[in-house]
């Protein structure tokens, strides 16, 4: 009778990575079904504060994204805002995000939301 070797720590780590990737893909598939014109309009009208369950789920997912998939807002000297894409290395400067400039902070929050929705819709399609 042969004995099976216990899984090594590397095997467990590999399985964890595979499972997390699968879970994240299934989460994205579910969230894509929640995104529609009504959800986007709800966020445009009220980017901060209380939201519907669907919008709350989408925003919670966006908040949990790794730093390399996040955006930040840079306040310009004239008081307007520009979206910047985070970089992978901490020592690198954020990248300018397509030159979009927003007059208000709320509009900038919605711009970031739209950028993350676009990322969500394109992530598994390319």
Steps between C-alpha positions, in 0.01 A plus 500: 500500500652830394464808712392833355728789576349787692457812286790738529460864599564596136214275384264666748612846391441409135150375582426819695607716206291295257195510728526875559531563125193283436300672776597844369396406147162370621452820705574714194253295293228560761578872536487556124134395508429769761648785296241674285400855412292532818792401723732743325241778530454423870874546553508818291222653713653390830865388482533497881254401771240225511451288190281217377614147577621449142708818494632423848624160382673649197664774709612247764670296227670812363631591847658155537696521175879487536685831489624428148137513378400812694477864397562816695396859455751779457380849584628750250608856581171637361295281739395244240582129522678252275488120524835329540560125465698336778823331398632162603820625662469727803790717387340577160278801449132435420417513130286776356158359421402593144501872575142515636454799733199547729365821648363350823610226735168317450547502123854368549372218724254406228780513242700250708190282532451501122866411449470205739177385333680507166786296650249252645326453166827455308707293743413148378429600141848557367 
